[in-house]
């Protein structure tokens, strides 16, 4: 029982750093997805925006 308590206390000690690392990984993943989406859909978005701009 003492071994389990020790292991749980070791895991809980790094919780704040782990949470920060998880947020950083999520932010990096969102940035990569946004960049890839802009690369593949950039031309179409540009056409749509220019169409809207000319109609206004």
Secondary structure, DSSP 4 states (H G I P E B T S, - for coil): -HHHHHHHHHHHHTHHHHHHHHHHHHHHHHHHHHHHHHHHHHHHHHHHHHHHHHH-
